[in-house]
Amino acid sequence: MHGQVLKLDVKLCGGCGGCVAVCPVEALELFPSELKIKNDLCNLCRNCMIFCPTGALSVKAEEIEGSSPS
């Protein structure tokens, strides 16, 4: 089974932190060396994707662990 998750292209991320500021559920956390995505909190509202000036964030399909193919 597939689900959708927020993904970061680290090569495009400038570390500005704007995405963190616009996230209504605090699913993003900026550290000096990386942006951490807490997909368990993310509701895929896409505010961060809309805000991001470099297009570093996107929604991708991902296999959900523990599920069997249907």
Chimera marker file (.cmm) of the C-alpha trace (Angstrom):
<marker_set name="trace">
<marker id="1" x="0.000" y="0.000" z="0.000" r="1" g="1" b="0" radius="0.5"/>
<marker id="2" x="1.245" y="3.469" z="-0.813" r="1" g="1" b="0" radius="0.5"/>
<marker id="3" x="0.893" y="6.683" z="1.138" r="1" g="1" b="0" radius="0.5"/>
<marker id="4" x="2.136" y="10.197" z="0.550" r="1" g="1" b="0" radius="0.5"/>
<marker id="5" x="4.893" y="11.881" z="2.508" r="1" g="1" b="0" radius="0.5"/>
<marker id="6" x="6.704" y="15.186" z="2.395" r="1" g="1" b="0" radius="0.5"/>
<marker id="7" x="10.221" y="14.927" z="0.962" r="1" g="1" b="0" radius="0.5"/>
<marker id="8" x="13.147" y="17.358" z="0.957" r="1" g="1" b="0" radius="0.5"/>
<marker id="9" x="15.699" y="17.807" z="-1.808" r="1" g="1" b="0" radius="0.5"/>
<marker id="10" x="18.708" y="18.750" z="0.324" r="1" g="1" b="0" radius="0.5"/>
<marker id="11" x="20.551" y="20.086" z="-2.732" r="1" g="1" b="0" radius="0.5"/>
<marker id="12" x="17.864" y="22.735" z="-3.223" r="1" g="1" b="0" radius="0.5"/>
<marker id="13" x="17.238" y="23.688" z="0.425" r="1" g="1" b="0" radius="0.5"/>
<marker id="14" x="18.788" y="27.024" z="1.370" r="1" g="1" b="0" radius="0.5"/>
<marker id="15" x="18.036" y="26.624" z="5.088" r="1" g="1" b="0" radius="0.5"/>
<marker id="16" x="16.001" y="29.839" z="5.310" r="1" g="1" b="0" radius="0.5"/>
<marker id="17" x="13.500" y="28.338" z="7.770" r="1" g="1" b="0" radius="0.5"/>
<marker id="18" x="10.448" y="29.886" z="6.147" r="1" g="1" b="0" radius="0.5"/>
<marker id="19" x="8.817" y="26.493" z="5.765" r="1" g="1" b="0" radius="0.5"/>
<marker id="20" x="9.109" y="25.946" z="9.516" r="1" g="1" b="0" radius="0.5"/>
<marker id="21" x="7.367" y="29.263" z="10.167" r="1" g="1" b="0" radius="0.5"/>
<marker id="22" x="4.378" y="28.481" z="7.910" r="1" g="1" b="0" radius="0.5"/>
<marker id="23" x="3.789" y="24.902" z="9.109" r="1" g="1" b="0" radius="0.5"/>
<marker id="24" x="0.570" y="24.860" z="11.171" r="1" g="1" b="0" radius="0.5"/>
<marker id="25" x="1.335" y="21.508" z="12.835" r="1" g="1" b="0" radius="0.5"/>
<marker id="26" x="5.061" y="21.988" z="13.620" r="1" g="1" b="0" radius="0.5"/>
<marker id="27" x="6.051" y="19.072" z="11.382" r="1" g="1" b="0" radius="0.5"/>
<marker id="28" x="9.292" y="20.787" z="10.311" r="1" g="1" b="0" radius="0.5"/>
<marker id="29" x="12.329" y="21.557" z="12.440" r="1" g="1" b="0" radius="0.5"/>
<marker id="30" x="15.407" y="23.423" z="11.244" r="1" g="1" b="0" radius="0.5"/>
<marker id="31" x="18.809" y="22.481" z="12.593" r="1" g="1" b="0" radius="0.5"/>
<marker id="32" x="22.125" y="24.116" z="11.633" r="1" g="1" b="0" radius="0.5"/>
<marker id="33" x="22.989" y="21.198" z="9.359" r="1" g="1" b="0" radius="0.5"/>
<marker id="34" x="19.567" y="19.996" z="8.155" r="1" g="1" b="0" radius="0.5"/>
<marker id="35" x="15.813" y="20.370" z="7.948" r="1" g="1" b="0" radius="0.5"/>
<marker id="36" x="13.976" y="17.534" z="9.689" r="1" g="1" b="0" radius="0.5"/>
<marker id="37" x="10.527" y="16.481" z="8.489" r="1" g="1" b="0" radius="0.5"/>
<marker id="38" x="8.247" y="14.804" z="11.019" r="1" g="1" b="0" radius="0.5"/>
<marker id="39" x="5.972" y="12.969" z="8.591" r="1" g="1" b="0" radius="0.5"/>
<marker id="40" x="3.979" y="11.507" z="11.484" r="1" g="1" b="0" radius="0.5"/>
<marker id="41" x="2.784" y="15.071" z="12.244" r="1" g="1" b="0" radius="0.5"/>
<marker id="42" x="2.546" y="16.369" z="8.669" r="1" g="1" b="0" radius="0.5"/>
<marker id="43" x="-1.000" y="16.754" z="7.327" r="1" g="1" b="0" radius="0.5"/>
<marker id="44" x="0.218" y="17.490" z="3.758" r="1" g="1" b="0" radius="0.5"/>
<marker id="45" x="-1.337" y="20.968" z="3.731" r="1" g="1" b="0" radius="0.5"/>
<marker id="46" x="1.478" y="22.009" z="1.346" r="1" g="1" b="0" radius="0.5"/>
<marker id="47" x="1.987" y="25.436" z="2.996" r="1" g="1" b="0" radius="0.5"/>
<marker id="48" x="5.723" y="24.754" z="3.109" r="1" g="1" b="0" radius="0.5"/>
<marker id="49" x="5.830" y="23.792" z="-0.575" r="1" g="1" b="0" radius="0.5"/>
<marker id="50" x="4.004" y="26.974" z="-1.544" r="1" g="1" b="0" radius="0.5"/>
<marker id="51" x="6.333" y="29.110" z="0.581" r="1" g="1" b="0" radius="0.5"/>
<marker id="52" x="9.647" y="27.494" z="-0.395" r="1" g="1" b="0" radius="0.5"/>
<marker id="53" x="11.500" y="29.815" z="-2.796" r="1" g="1" b="0" radius="0.5"/>
<marker id="54" x="13.745" y="27.022" z="-4.121" r="1" g="1" b="0" radius="0.5"/>
<marker id="55" x="11.181" y="24.237" z="-4.583" r="1" g="1" b="0" radius="0.5"/>
<marker id="56" x="13.060" y="21.965" z="-2.190" r="1" g="1" b="0" radius="0.5"/>
<marker id="57" x="9.909" y="20.359" z="-0.754" r="1" g="1" b="0" radius="0.5"/>
<marker id="58" x="7.548" y="17.990" z="-2.547" r="1" g="1" b="0" radius="0.5"/>
<marker id="59" x="4.989" y="15.297" z="-1.836" r="1" g="1" b="0" radius="0.5"/>
<marker id="60" x="6.000" y="11.808" z="-2.901" r="1" g="1" b="0" radius="0.5"/>
<marker id="61" x="4.364" y="8.389" z="-2.811" r="1" g="1" b="0" radius="0.5"/>
<marker id="62" x="6.020" y="6.014" z="-0.383" r="1" g="1" b="0" radius="0.5"/>
<marker id="63" x="5.483" y="2.393" z="0.554" r="1" g="1" b="0" radius="0.5"/>
<marker id="64" x="3.801" y="2.165" z="3.941" r="1" g="1" b="0" radius="0.5"/>
<marker id="65" x="5.683" y="-0.190" z="6.258" r="1" g="1" b="0" radius="0.5"/>
<marker id="66" x="3.860" y="-3.231" z="7.504" r="1" g="1" b="0" radius="0.5"/>
<marker id="67" x="1.310" y="-3.276" z="4.706" r="1" g="1" b="0" radius="0.5"/>
<marker id="68" x="0.892" y="-6.055" z="2.236" r="1" g="1" b="0" radius="0.5"/>
<marker id="69" x="0.393" y="-5.544" z="-1.504" r="1" g="1" b="0" radius="0.5"/>
<marker id="70" x="-3.251" y="-5.582" z="-2.543" r="1" g="1" b="0" radius="0.5"/>
<link id1="1" id2="2" r="1" g="1" b="0" radius="0.2"/>
<link id1="2" id2="3" r="1" g="1" b="0" radius="0.2"/>
<link id1="3" id2="4" r="1" g="1" b="0" radius="0.2"/>
<link id1="4" id2="5" r="1" g="1" b="0" radius="0.2"/>
<link id1="5" id2="6" r="1" g="1" b="0" radius="0.2"/>
<link id1="6" id2="7" r="1" g="1" b="0" radius="0.2"/>
<link id1="7" id2="8" r="1" g="1" b="0" radius="0.2"/>
<link id1="8" id2="9" r="1" g="1" b="0" radius="0.2"/>
<link id1="9" id2="10" r="1" g="1" b="0" radius="0.2"/>
<link id1="10" id2="11" r="1" g="1" b="0" radius="0.2"/>
<link id1="11" id2="12" r="1" g="1" b="0" radius="0.2"/>
<link id1="12" id2="13" r="1" g="1" b="0" radius="0.2"/>
<link id1="13" id2="14" r="1" g="1" b="0" radius="0.2"/>
<link id1="14" id2="15" r="1" g="1" b="0" radius="0.2"/>
<link id1="15" id2="16" r="1" g="1" b="0" radius="0.2"/>
<link id1="16" id2="17" r="1" g="1" b="0" radius="0.2"/>
<link id1="17" id2="18" r="1" g="1" b="0" radius="0.2"/>
<link id1="18" id2="19" r="1" g="1" b="0" radius="0.2"/>
<link id1="19" id2="20" r="1" g="1" b="0" radius="0.2"/>
<link id1="20" id2="21" r="1" g="1" b="0" radius="0.2"/>
<link id1="21" id2="22" r="1" g="1" b="0" radius="0.2"/>
<link id1="22" id2="23" r="1" g="1" b="0" radius="0.2"/>
<link id1="23" id2="24" r="1" g="1" b="0" radius="0.2"/>
<link id1="24" id2="25" r="1" g="1" b="0" radius="0.2"/>
<link id1="25" id2="26" r="1" g="1" b="0" radius="0.2"/>
<link id1="26" id2="27" r="1" g="1" b="0" radius="0.2"/>
<link id1="27" id2="28" r="1" g="1" b="0" radius="0.2"/>
<link id1="28" id2="29" r="1" g="1" b="0" radius="0.2"/>
<link id1="29" id2="30" r="1" g="1" b="0" radius="0.2"/>
<link id1="30" id2="31" r="1" g="1" b="0" radius="0.2"/>
<link id1="31" id2="32" r="1" g="1" b="0" radius="0.2"/>
<link id1="32" id2="33" r="1" g="1" b="0" radius="0.2"/>
<link id1="33" id2="34" r="1" g="1" b="0" radius="0.2"/>
<link id1="34" id2="35" r="1" g="1" b="0" radius="0.2"/>
<link id1="35" id2="36" r="1" g="1" b="0" radius="0.2"/>
<link id1="36" id2="37" r="1" g="1" b="0" radius="0.2"/>
<link id1="37" id2="38" r="1" g="1" b="0" radius="0.2"/>
<link id1="38" id2="39" r="1" g="1" b="0" radius="0.2"/>
<link id1="39" id2="40" r="1" g="1" b="0" radius="0.2"/>
<link id1="40" id2="41" r="1" g="1" b="0" radius="0.2"/>
<link id1="41" id2="42" r="1" g="1" b="0" radius="0.2"/>
<link id1="42" id2="43" r="1" g="1" b="0" radius="0.2"/>
<link id1="43" id2="44" r="1" g="1" b="0" radius="0.2"/>
<link id1="44" id2="45" r="1" g="1" b="0" radius="0.2"/>
<link id1="45" id2="46" r="1" g="1" b="0" radius="0.2"/>
<link id1="46" id2="47" r="1" g="1" b="0" radius="0.2"/>
<link id1="47" id2="48" r="1" g="1" b="0" radius="0.2"/>
<link id1="48" id2="49" r="1" g="1" b="0" radius="0.2"/>
<link id1="49" id2="50" r="1" g="1" b="0" radius="0.2"/>
<link id1="50" id2="51" r="1" g="1" b="0" radius="0.2"/>
<link id1="51" id2="52" r="1" g="1" b="0" radius="0.2"/>
<link id1="52" id2="53" r="1" g="1" b="0" radius="0.2"/>
<link id1="53" id2="54" r="1" g="1" b="0" radius="0.2"/>
<link id1="54" id2="55" r="1" g="1" b="0" radius="0.2"/>
<link id1="55" id2="56" r="1" g="1" b="0" radius="0.2"/>
<link id1="56" id2="57" r="1" g="1" b="0" radius="0.2"/>
<link id1="57" id2="58" r="1" g="1" b="0" radius="0.2"/>
<link id1="58" id2="59" r="1" g="1" b="0" radius="0.2"/>
<link id1="59" id2="60" r="1" g="1" b="0" radius="0.2"/>
<link id1="60" id2="61" r="1" g="1" b="0" radius="0.2"/>
<link id1="61" id2="62" r="1" g="1" b="0" radius="0.2"/>
<link id1="62" id2="63" r="1" g="1" b="0" radius="0.2"/>
<link id1="63" id2="64" r="1" g="1" b="0" radius="0.2"/>
<link id1="64" id2="65" r="1" g="1" b="0" radius="0.2"/>
<link id1="65" id2="66" r="1" g="1" b="0" radius="0.2"/>
<link id1="66" id2="67" r="1" g="1" b="0" radius="0.2"/>
<link id1="67" id2="68" r="1" g="1" b="0" radius="0.2"/>
<link id1="68" id2="69" r="1" g="1" b="0" radius="0.2"/>
<link id1="69" id2="70" r="1" g="1" b="0" radius="0.2"/>
</marker_set>
